Amino acid sequence: MEGKYYTDPKTRKAIDSLLQMNAAIQANIGTNSKLDIKNPTAAEQLWHQWLVEIKVLDPGFYNDISTTEEKEMVTKKIYSKQRFREQQAESV
């Protein structure tokens, strides 16, 4: 595998930190724990913002972990799946 994620320890640490924060948020939605942000939409928006950061840090790794829909959303700077899908439906 190539890319800064695999070759640069600082990049790997930064990306791993973003992935760990996302995992903690996703795992705790609806649990009423101290890590529950209680808002799935906010969790989704955070994830898309972190994808932007990951793309800057290592575009290849970003391409490997993001879905086609997420890539389109990041490109169009739309961080809500509902809004993105509504816009997609309107353009058909």
Backbone as numpy.savetxt, mean C-alpha at the origin, in Angstrom:
# Nx Ny Nz CAx CAy CAz Cx Cy Cz
16.90 -12.46 -7.24 16.06 -11.28 -7.24 16.95 -10.04 -7.24
16.47 -9.04 -7.90 17.23 -7.80 -8.00 16.45 -6.67 -7.33
17.07 -5.54 -7.24 16.43 -4.37 -6.68 17.03 -3.99 -5.34
16.78 -2.74 -4.98 17.36 -2.22 -3.75 16.85 -2.93 -2.50
15.64 -3.45 -2.56 15.11 -4.17 -1.40 16.03 -5.33 -1.03
16.58 -5.98 -2.04 17.42 -7.15 -1.82 18.90 -6.82 -1.68
19.30 -5.62 -2.05 20.73 -5.29 -2.04 21.12 -4.20 -1.06
20.16 -3.39 -0.62 20.47 -2.26 0.25 19.75 -2.42 1.60
20.50 -2.64 2.67 19.87 -2.87 3.98 18.98 -1.71 4.45
19.32 -0.48 4.13 18.49 0.66 4.54 17.15 0.64 3.82
17.17 0.34 2.53 15.94 0.27 1.76 15.07 -0.87 2.28
15.69 -2.02 2.52 14.94 -3.17 3.04 14.29 -2.84 4.39
15.04 -2.18 5.26 14.50 -1.82 6.57 13.31 -0.87 6.44
13.43 0.12 5.54 12.35 1.09 5.34 11.10 0.41 4.79
11.27 -0.45 3.80 10.13 -1.14 3.21 9.53 -2.11 4.21
10.37 -2.85 4.91 9.86 -3.79 5.92 9.05 -3.07 6.99
9.48 -1.89 7.35 8.75 -1.11 8.35 7.35 -0.76 7.85
7.25 -0.34 6.59 5.94 -0.02 6.00 5.06 -1.27 5.92
5.66 -2.38 5.51 4.89 -3.63 5.41 4.42 -4.09 6.79
5.26 -3.94 7.80 4.88 -4.34 9.15 3.76 -3.46 9.71
3.84 -2.15 9.44 2.76 -1.26 9.89 1.45 -1.64 9.22
1.50 -1.92 7.92 0.28 -2.30 7.21 -0.27 -3.62 7.75
0.60 -4.58 7.99 0.15 -5.87 8.52 -0.51 -5.70 9.88
0.07 -4.87 10.73 -0.50 -4.64 12.06 -1.87 -3.97 11.95
-1.99 -3.00 11.07 -3.27 -2.30 10.90 -4.32 -3.26 10.36
-3.97 -3.99 9.30 -4.94 -4.91 8.68 -5.37 -6.00 9.66
-4.42 -6.52 10.43 -4.72 -7.61 11.36 -5.59 -7.17 12.53
-5.59 -5.87 12.83 -6.29 -5.39 14.01 -7.59 -4.65 13.72
-7.95 -4.50 12.45 -9.21 -3.84 12.13 -10.37 -4.63 12.74
-11.19 -3.95 13.52 -12.36 -4.57 14.12 -12.10 -5.33 15.40
-10.90 -5.26 15.94 -10.58 -6.01 17.16 -10.77 -5.20 18.42
-10.97 -3.90 18.29 -11.06 -2.98 19.43 -9.81 -2.98 20.30
-8.68 -3.38 19.72 -7.40 -3.32 20.42 -6.82 -1.91 20.26
-5.71 -1.66 20.91 -5.08 -0.34 20.80 -4.54 -0.10 19.39
-4.36 -1.15 18.61 -3.87 -1.01 17.24 -5.00 -0.94 16.21
-6.23 -1.02 16.66 -7.39 -0.96 15.76 -7.67 0.51 15.42
-7.48 0.87 14.15 -7.78 2.25 13.76 -9.26 2.46 13.48
-10.04 1.38 13.53 -11.50 1.40 13.47 -12.07 1.97 12.17
-11.25 2.05 11.15 -11.72 2.64 9.90 -11.05 1.93 8.72
-11.72 0.94 8.13 -11.12 0.22 7.01 -10.72 1.12 5.83
-11.49 2.17 5.61 -11.16 3.09 4.52 -9.85 3.81 4.80
-9.65 4.23 6.03 -8.39 4.88 6.40 -7.22 3.91 6.26
-7.44 2.66 6.64 -6.40 1.64 6.51 -6.02 1.45 5.04
-7.02 1.42 4.19 -6.80 1.28 2.75 -6.01 2.47 2.20
-6.38 3.67 2.63 -5.67 4.86 2.16 -4.23 4.88 2.62
-4.00 4.48 3.86 -2.62 4.38 4.36 -1.82 3.41 3.51
-2.38 2.25 3.21 -1.69 1.27 2.41 -1.29 1.84 1.05
-2.20 2.55 0.41 -1.88 3.11 -0.90 -0.82 4.20 -0.81
-0.84 4.97 0.25 0.22 5.97 0.45 1.56 5.29 0.68
1.55 4.18 1.42 2.79 3.45 1.65 3.27 2.78 0.38
2.35 2.37 -0.49 2.76 1.83 -1.79 3.52 2.88 -2.59
3.09 4.13 -2.50 3.80 5.21 -3.19 5.23 5.30 -2.65
5.38 5.22 -1.34 6.71 5.27 -0.74 7.56 4.08 -1.18
6.94 2.91 -1.22 7.67 1.71 -1.65 8.10 1.85 -3.10
7.24 2.42 -3.93 7.57 2.63 -5.34 8.80 3.51 -5.49
8.90 4.54 -4.66 10.06 5.44 -4.70 11.32 4.70 -4.24
11.18 3.90 -3.19 12.33 3.19 -2.63 12.85 2.09 -3.57
11.94 1.33 -4.18 12.34 0.23 -5.06 11.20 -0.08 -6.02
11.23 0.52 -7.21 10.15 0.31 -8.18 9.92 -1.16 -8.54
10.97 -1.94 -8.60 10.81 -3.35 -8.94 10.07 -4.12 -7.86
10.41 -3.87 -6.62 9.72 -4.52 -5.51 8.25 -4.09 -5.48
8.02 -2.81 -5.70 6.65 -2.28 -5.79 5.86 -3.05 -6.85
6.45 -3.24 -8.02 5.76 -3.98 -9.09 5.46 -5.41 -8.70
6.35 -6.00 -7.90 6.15 -7.38 -7.48 5.02 -7.54 -6.46
4.84 -6.56 -5.59 3.87 -6.74 -4.49 2.52 -6.09 -4.73
2.42 -5.21 -5.70 1.15 -4.50 -5.89 0.34 -5.14 -7.02
-0.96 -5.05 -6.87 -1.87 -5.58 -7.89 -1.96 -4.59 -9.05
-2.52 -5.04 -10.14 -2.73 -4.15 -11.29 -3.62 -2.97 -10.88
-4.67 -3.26 -10.12 -5.57 -2.20 -9.67 -4.82 -1.20 -8.79
-4.01 -1.70 -7.87 -3.26 -0.79 -6.99 -2.29 0.08 -7.80
-1.67 -0.48 -8.80 -0.75 0.29 -9.65 -1.50 1.41 -10.37
-2.68 1.09 -10.89 -3.48 2.11 -11.57 -3.90 3.20 -10.59
-4.28 2.80 -9.39 -4.70 3.77 -8.39 -3.55 4.69 -8.00
-2.37 4.13 -7.80 -1.20 4.93 -7.44 -0.86 5.89 -8.58
-0.90 5.39 -9.81 -0.60 6.23 -10.97 -1.57 7.41 -11.06
-2.84 7.14 -10.79 -3.87 8.19 -10.87 -4.04 8.97 -9.57
-3.26 8.59 -8.55 -3.30 9.24 -7.24 -4.70 9.21 -6.62
-5.32 8.04 -6.73 -6.63 7.79 -6.12 -6.41 6.72 -5.08
-6.64 7.04 -3.82 -6.31 6.12 -2.74 -7.54 5.52 -2.07
-8.64 5.51 -2.78 -9.87 4.88 -2.30 -10.35 3.92 -3.38
-10.43 2.63 -3.05 -10.88 1.65 -4.04 -12.29 1.96 -4.53
-13.14 2.39 -3.62 -14.52 2.68 -4.01 -14.54 3.82 -5.03
-13.83 4.89 -4.75 -13.82 6.03 -5.68 -13.18 5.63 -7.01
-12.10 4.86 -6.93 -11.42 4.40 -8.14 -12.37 3.56 -9.00
-13.07 2.63 -8.36 -13.98 1.75 -9.11 -15.16 2.52 -9.67
-15.62 3.54 -8.95 -16.70 4.39 -9.47 -16.23 5.13 -10.72
-15.02 5.65 -10.68 -14.49 6.36 -11.84 -14.28 5.42 -13.02
-13.85 4.20 -12.72 -13.67 3.20 -13.78 -15.02 2.89 -14.43
-16.07 2.75 -13.64 -17.40 2.44 -14.15 -17.94 3.59 -15.00
-17.66 4.82 -14.59 -18.15 6.00 -15.32 -17.47 6.12 -16.66
-16.23 5.65 -16.77 -15.50 5.81 -18.02 -15.80 4.71 -19.03
-16.64 3.76 -18.64 -17.00 2.67 -19.56 -18.17 3.04 -20.41
